[in-house]
């Protein structure tokens, strides 16, 4: 099915209400429904709410179709309180501000809502060079939003008392609002996306604040327990039905399941606290563990050297091979070892995975034309095309590869033979390399596996990083099957192989998958923990005003039933708006090309376009967008 142009049947009021979101279809005037005495719930998802009193309304979030409140006797909207910065929660805030309606948000939300900060975010986050991840950020900032709300603050409005409750987790800036009408009214908690239903989190990937810790999951669980302590009579979520029964039990159950995933983020905790009797094993060069390449080289064997992320293998004839040069410090260290050991020429360089701290030393090394760059094809792809996917920790400067090895392929260099394996774990774009050095069977494992006392024993899993528990378990099984002598992990983490340790890593990945499935709305974390579930390739393109830009919509369907995706490009008056339909069989990936024409009046600069995605006519939580840099 080809892309279809949406009919422009929007009322003038709705056009105003969609100042940057665009394309929202007008709802029937009677679609708002009573969710509790004095509270109306908006149609569709995410749901917004309106406290109503004597013809006046105070909104929770900024839902579409506010005109429908007129049928409920509302004459004036007096304000809106935003639960968090995600574009679907605050999309219509700009129209409220245009109508001079006060809109308030958390103090922390300013980082992702104010115009200057949003512009800065989009300039600095592609590619993402740091671990401070954010999701579903508006394509442009919102003028005039008052970002001053703080935990514990109390708001009085027409007989209602509203307590601001800081509930970080789903987002760093997430708030809930505990509201009571009068002194004796039931306590209603507007939970935003703190939970979707009993035991389920909407888009659980947004709790991945950092790629290897429980930095988001831990506060998410604590926030749910904080809400449970309020003993609310009713929970009113943005994604999911109103919960009027057993609210405390629902919150505590969801908190327990969330805390379990957070606990499992650490392999060290799993091995030591859950299984007990953690095996003993040793670093090969303990002084290197966790270092950044500034330490002097450690000689692990006659022909193998390590500093920080960087390994060097020397040949008996003098030339050498480098794995993972890290920055200028790594390049300087390589040159120092060459001089100190009177080595020959650098002949081959390999990159273990697509994170810049494992390859950006190449920009500082001389004589690029004299050595070859090798890697697994799946590792090379994002490094060679850093704007094709949304992938964290890439360098924006593309690198040319001389060899792209396939999974299972072998390659020879001097007296060594290397076998390359697809090795997902910390990242999908990762490889293992098997070889024998000075009689030791070695496997280079990238950032997947560390000694259990280093970085919690792993590089962590994270949906943004295309990293999931079961592939981790499968990669651990590959090491277990190979039974090497040495595991040559990165960040100085080389250690002796221990079979019991890797058996535990397999069990850890499997346990993480079960826990993640439990809190995923679909029951499958490969869908709900993946912000790229639906995405656009390439992520970033350059164009001139008036150009036609071609791209591809990609949908991944890990479920056991067919999926029909409907993705609407929200053009913000800069693109011709359209919807792309894509049908994907069960457990498959599908794609469809589409094109958009950039307005002749498009200003110079970076423009972000989000996609409103439905899957089988229900809202899909993917963080889908693409970028056009107008020249």
TAWO-V392398 format. One record per pair of residues at least 24 apart in sequence whose ideal C-beta (glycine too) atoms are under 7 Angstrom apart, sorted by sequence separation. I is the first residue (numbers start at 1). GAP is how many residues later the second one is. D is the distance in Angstrom with one decimal. If there is no record, write none. Layout:
{{I:GAP:D} {I:GAP:D}}
//
This chain:
{{50:24:7.0} {77:24:5.3} {85:24:4.7} {117:24:6.5} {170:24:5.8} {227:24:5.3} {228:24:5.1} {310:24:7.0} {320:24:6.8} {322:24:6.2} {325:24:6.8} {347:24:5.4} {348:24:5.3} {349:24:5.1} {350:24:5.1} {351:24:4.7} {359:24:6.4} {380:24:4.8} {562:24:5.7} {574:24:6.5} {79:25:6.9} {84:25:6.7} {112:25:5.0} {113:25:6.9} {115:25:6.8} {116:25:6.9} {169:25:6.4} {312:25:6.2} {318:25:5.8} {319:25:4.0} {345:25:6.4} {346:25:4.7} {347:25:7.0} {350:25:5.9} {354:25:5.5} {423:25:6.5} {561:25:5.4} {574:25:4.9} {605:25:6.0} {115:26:3.1} {149:26:6.2} {307:26:5.4} {318:26:3.3} {319:26:5.1} {320:26:6.0} {321:26:6.4} {348:26:5.9} {353:26:5.8} {373:26:6.5} {375:26:6.3} {476:26:5.2} {480:26:6.7} {530:26:6.9} {560:26:5.1} {573:26:6.9} {604:26:5.4} {82:27:6.8} {85:27:4.0} {114:27:5.1} {167:27:4.9} {224:27:5.0} {225:27:6.8} {228:27:6.9} {317:27:6.8} {321:27:4.4} {322:27:4.8} {323:27:4.7} {324:27:6.3} {377:27:4.1} {448:27:5.8} {553:27:4.9} {555:27:5.0} {557:27:4.2} {559:27:6.3} {560:27:6.6} {569:27:6.2} {603:27:6.7} {604:27:6.8} {61:28:4.9} {62:28:5.2} {64:28:5.6} {85:28:5.2} {113:28:6.1} {115:28:6.2} {319:28:4.7} {324:28:5.4} {351:28:6.0} {354:28:4.6} {373:28:5.1} {374:28:6.6} {377:28:6.5} {574:28:5.1} {602:28:5.0} {40:29:6.9} {61:29:6.8} {62:29:6.6} {63:29:6.5} {113:29:5.3} {194:29:5.8} {195:29:6.4} {314:29:6.1} {323:29:6.4} {354:29:5.2} {373:29:5.4} {374:29:4.4} {375:29:6.7} {376:29:5.4} {377:29:5.7} {476:29:3.7} {477:29:5.3} {553:29:5.7} {555:29:4.9} {557:29:6.5} {558:29:6.1} {62:30:4.3} {194:30:6.3} {224:30:5.3} {225:30:4.8} {327:30:7.0} {331:30:4.4} {372:30:3.9} {476:30:4.8} {557:30:6.7} {598:30:6.4} {62:31:4.1} {224:31:3.7} {326:31:5.2} {330:31:3.8} {334:31:6.7} {372:31:6.4} {374:31:6.5} {527:31:5.3} {534:31:5.8} {557:31:5.8} {40:32:5.9} {113:32:5.4} {305:32:6.3} {326:32:6.5} {351:32:6.5} {526:32:4.0} {527:32:6.2} {598:32:6.9} {114:33:6.8} {194:33:6.8} {293:33:4.9} {327:33:5.4} {331:33:3.7} {426:33:3.1} {473:33:4.8} {476:33:6.3} {534:33:6.2} {556:33:4.9} {574:33:5.9} {31:34:6.3} {62:34:5.9} {113:34:6.2} {221:34:4.6} {224:34:6.6} {292:34:6.9} {324:34:4.2} {325:34:6.7} {326:34:7.0} {327:34:5.6} {331:34:4.8} {363:34:6.7} {425:34:6.4} {426:34:6.1} {445:34:6.7} {524:34:5.7} {555:34:6.9} {575:34:6.4} {171:35:6.1} {294:35:5.8} {324:35:6.7} {326:35:5.4} {360:35:5.3} {524:35:5.9} {554:35:6.7} {555:35:5.3} {32:36:4.8} {170:36:5.4} {191:36:6.8} {293:36:4.8} {297:36:6.9} {325:36:2.7} {328:36:4.5} {443:36:6.0} {473:36:2.7} {27:37:6.7} {31:37:5.2} {32:37:6.0} {110:37:3.8} {170:37:6.7} {172:37:6.6} {202:37:4.1} {221:37:4.2} {292:37:6.9} {293:37:4.8} {325:37:5.9} {354:37:6.4} {356:37:5.5} {362:37:6.4} {374:37:6.7} {472:37:4.1} {473:37:5.2} {522:37:6.4} {554:37:4.7} {27:38:3.7} {29:38:6.7} {30:38:6.9} {109:38:5.1} {169:38:5.8} {189:38:5.8} {220:38:5.1} {221:38:4.0} {355:38:4.0} {356:38:6.1} {391:38:6.7} {427:38:5.0} {428:38:3.6} {449:38:6.3} {553:38:6.4} {571:38:6.4} {26:39:6.4} {29:39:4.8} {356:39:4.3} {426:39:6.5} {427:39:6.2} {428:39:6.6} {443:39:5.7} {450:39:5.2} {454:39:5.3} {470:39:5.9} {552:39:5.1} {553:39:5.2} {570:39:6.3} {24:40:4.5} {32:40:5.6} {105:40:5.5} {107:40:5.7} {293:40:5.8} {297:40:5.4} {325:40:6.7} {354:40:6.3} {359:40:7.0} {427:40:5.6} {449:40:5.6} {469:40:4.6} {552:40:6.9} {569:40:5.8} {570:40:5.4} {27:41:5.8} {29:41:6.8} {30:41:5.2} {62:41:6.9} {106:41:6.6} {107:41:5.8} {189:41:6.4} {196:41:5.9} {217:41:5.9} {221:41:6.1} {426:41:5.6} {443:41:4.5} {552:41:5.2} {553:41:6.1} {570:41:6.9} {29:42:4.4} {46:42:5.3} {103:42:4.9} {104:42:4.6} {105:42:4.9} {107:42:6.5} {195:42:6.1} {425:42:6.6} {442:42:5.7} {445:42:5.6} {451:42:5.7} {569:42:5.8} {570:42:6.1} {46:43:5.9} {103:43:6.8} {106:43:5.0} {107:43:5.6} {187:43:6.3} {189:43:4.1} {196:43:4.8} {197:43:4.4} {424:43:6.9} {441:43:4.4} {442:43:6.9} {445:43:6.6} {447:43:5.0} {450:43:4.2} {469:43:3.5} {470:43:4.9} {550:43:6.4} {551:43:6.2} {568:43:6.4} {102:44:6.5} {104:44:6.9} {105:44:6.3} {188:44:6.6} {191:44:5.3} {196:44:3.9} {197:44:6.8} {217:44:5.5} {218:44:4.8} {376:44:5.2} {378:44:6.1} {441:44:4.8} {442:44:4.8} {443:44:6.1} {444:44:4.6} {445:44:5.2} {446:44:6.0} {451:44:4.8} {469:44:4.2} {567:44:4.5} {568:44:4.6} {97:45:6.8} {104:45:5.5} {187:45:4.8} {188:45:6.6} {191:45:6.5} {193:45:5.2} {217:45:3.4} {440:45:4.4} {443:45:6.7} {550:45:4.6} {97:46:6.1} {187:46:5.4} {188:46:5.0} {189:46:5.4} {190:46:4.9} {191:46:4.7} {192:46:5.4} {193:46:6.1} {376:46:6.4} {425:46:6.6} {432:46:6.6} {440:46:5.4} {442:46:5.4} {549:46:6.5} {567:46:4.7} {17:47:6.3} {97:47:4.6} {169:47:6.1} {186:47:3.5} {189:47:6.9} {382:47:5.3} {424:47:3.8} {425:47:4.7} {469:47:6.3} {548:47:5.4} {549:47:5.4} {88:48:6.7} {90:48:6.7} {94:48:5.5} {97:48:7.0} {186:48:6.5} {188:48:6.2} {214:48:3.7} {217:48:6.5} {309:48:6.3} {434:48:6.1} {565:48:6.2} {566:48:4.4} {17:49:6.5} {87:49:5.4} {93:49:5.2} {309:49:5.5} {548:49:4.9} {549:49:6.2} {86:50:3.9} {87:50:6.9} {169:50:5.0} {170:50:6.5} {379:50:5.1} {425:50:4.9} {565:50:5.6} {87:51:4.4} {168:51:4.4} {169:51:2.6} {176:51:6.1} {214:51:4.2} {378:51:5.9} {379:51:6.5} {424:51:6.1} {461:51:7.0} {547:51:5.2} {85:52:6.7} {90:52:6.7} {93:52:6.3} {178:52:5.6} {198:52:4.4} {213:52:6.2} {379:52:5.2} {423:52:5.0} {546:52:6.2} {563:52:5.5} {564:52:5.6} {545:53:6.0} {563:53:6.1} {13:54:5.5} {169:54:4.9} {178:54:6.8} {199:54:5.2} {545:54:6.6} {546:54:4.5} {168:55:6.2} {198:55:5.8} {199:55:5.3} {376:55:3.7} {423:55:6.9} {543:55:5.4} {545:55:5.1} {565:55:6.9} {167:56:3.7} {198:56:6.5} {375:56:6.6} {449:56:6.7} {545:56:6.7} {201:57:6.7} {421:57:6.1} {468:57:6.9} {545:57:4.5} {567:57:6.5} {199:58:5.3} {468:58:6.1} {167:59:6.8} {195:59:4.8} {167:60:6.7} {165:61:6.6} {468:61:6.8} {165:62:6.7} {108:64:5.7} {109:64:4.0} {108:65:3.8} {348:65:5.3} {347:66:6.9} {463:66:4.4} {466:66:6.7} {106:67:4.3} {463:67:5.0} {464:67:5.7} {463:68:5.4} {106:69:5.1} {21:70:3.8} {21:71:6.4} {135:71:4.7} {355:72:6.7} {392:72:5.8} {354:73:6.3} {392:73:5.8} {18:74:6.8} {20:74:5.5} {353:74:5.3} {17:75:5.1} {19:75:3.9} {133:75:6.2} {354:75:3.7} {551:75:6.0} {19:76:5.3} {133:76:5.9} {353:76:5.7} {18:77:6.9} {353:77:3.9} {17:78:3.9} {352:78:6.8} {353:78:6.7} {16:79:4.9} {19:79:6.4} {131:79:4.8} {352:79:6.1} {534:79:5.0} {549:79:6.1} {131:80:6.0} {16:82:6.1} {350:83:6.8} {86:85:6.4} {543:85:5.4} {545:85:6.4} {84:86:6.6} {85:86:6.3} {534:86:6.0} {544:86:6.9} {84:87:4.2} {533:87:6.9} {535:87:6.8} {539:87:5.9} {540:87:4.4} {541:87:5.7} {542:87:4.8} {543:87:6.2} {544:87:5.7} {85:88:5.6} {534:88:4.1} {536:88:6.5} {539:88:6.2} {84:89:5.4} {533:89:4.4} {535:89:5.6} {540:89:6.5} {542:89:5.7} {84:90:4.4} {532:90:7.0} {534:90:4.9} {536:90:4.0} {83:91:6.2} {84:91:6.8} {531:91:6.2} {83:92:5.3} {321:92:6.0} {352:92:6.0} {355:92:7.0} {531:92:3.9} {83:93:6.8} {353:93:4.4} {528:93:6.8} {352:94:3.8} {353:94:6.3} {319:95:6.7} {81:96:5.9} {317:97:6.8} {58:99:5.1} {315:99:3.9} {316:99:6.3} {315:100:6.2} {56:102:6.2} {89:103:7.0} {313:103:6.7} {54:104:6.8} {53:105:4.2} {51:106:6.9} {53:106:6.2} {83:107:7.0} {84:108:5.9} {51:109:5.6} {83:109:3.0} {84:109:6.9} {60:117:6.0} {20:119:6.5} {20:120:5.4} {323:121:6.1} {313:124:6.3} {51:128:6.6} {60:130:4.6} {358:132:6.7} {304:133:4.9} {311:133:7.0} {303:134:6.0} {304:134:6.6} {303:135:5.5} {301:136:6.0} {302:136:5.3} {301:137:3.9} {352:138:6.6} {301:139:6.3} {49:141:5.8} {390:142:6.5} {38:143:5.4} {390:145:6.8} {389:148:6.7} {39:149:6.5} {89:149:6.4} {388:149:5.9} {390:149:5.2} {388:150:4.6} {389:150:6.0} {387:151:5.8} {388:151:6.4} {36:152:5.5} {387:152:5.7} {387:153:3.9} {83:155:6.9} {289:162:6.9} {290:164:5.7} {289:165:5.3} {324:166:6.4} {283:168:5.9} {278:174:6.3} {61:177:6.5} {311:177:6.4} {271:181:5.5} {309:181:4.8} {309:182:5.9} {308:183:6.6} {268:184:4.7} {308:184:5.8} {267:185:6.2} {268:185:6.5} {271:186:6.7} {306:186:6.6} {49:187:5.7} {268:188:4.6} {306:188:5.9} {267:189:6.0} {268:189:4.4} {266:190:3.9} {267:190:3.5} {47:191:5.5} {266:191:6.9} {267:191:4.6} {46:192:3.9} {46:193:5.5} {45:194:5.4} {300:194:6.4} {265:195:6.6} {36:198:5.4} {35:201:5.8} {41:201:7.0} {290:201:5.7} {291:201:4.6} {284:202:6.4} {290:202:6.0} {289:203:4.8} {288:204:3.1} {289:204:5.7} {35:207:5.1} {285:207:6.8} {285:209:6.2} {284:210:4.2} {283:211:6.7} {284:211:6.1} {283:212:5.1} {284:212:6.9} {282:213:6.2} {281:214:5.8} {282:214:5.3} {281:215:5.3} {281:217:4.1} {279:219:5.0} {281:220:6.0} {279:221:4.5} {279:222:5.0} {275:229:6.0} {271:233:5.1} {267:238:6.4} {270:238:4.8} {267:241:5.2} {270:241:6.8} {212:243:6.2} {212:244:6.8} {212:246:7.0} {212:247:5.7} {213:247:6.7} {264:247:6.0} {212:248:2.6} {264:248:4.7} {211:249:5.0} {211:251:4.1} {264:251:5.5} {208:254:4.5} {211:254:5.2} {261:254:4.7} {208:255:5.8} {260:255:4.9} {261:255:5.9} {208:256:5.9} {205:258:3.6} {261:258:6.4} {127:259:5.6} {205:259:6.9} {257:261:5.2} {258:261:6.0} {257:262:4.8} {127:264:6.8} {128:264:4.1} {129:264:6.8} {127:265:7.0} {128:265:6.6} {127:267:3.8} {127:269:5.8} {204:315:5.7} {204:316:6.1} {201:318:5.1} {199:319:6.7} {200:319:6.0} {202:319:6.6} {199:320:6.3} {200:321:4.9} {204:324:5.7} {205:324:4.8} {196:325:5.7} {203:325:6.8} {204:325:5.5} {205:325:6.5} {205:326:5.0} {133:331:5.5} {135:396:6.2} {126:413:6.8} {126:414:6.2} {203:418:3.8} {202:419:6.2} {139:433:6.7} {139:469:3.9} {139:470:6.4} {139:471:5.5} {123:483:6.3} {122:484:5.8} {122:486:5.4} {136:487:5.3} {135:488:5.0} {126:501:6.4} {87:523:5.8} {23:545:5.4} {23:547:5.3} {22:548:4.5} {21:549:5.8} {22:549:5.8} {22:550:5.5} {20:552:5.3} {23:554:5.3} {22:555:6.2} {6:562:6.9} {6:571:5.7} {6:572:6.5} {5:573:5.2} {6:573:5.8} {4:574:6.7} {45:574:4.7} {3:575:4.9} {4:575:5.8} {3:576:6.8} {3:577:4.7} {1:580:4.7} {23:589:6.9} {3:591:4.7}}
//
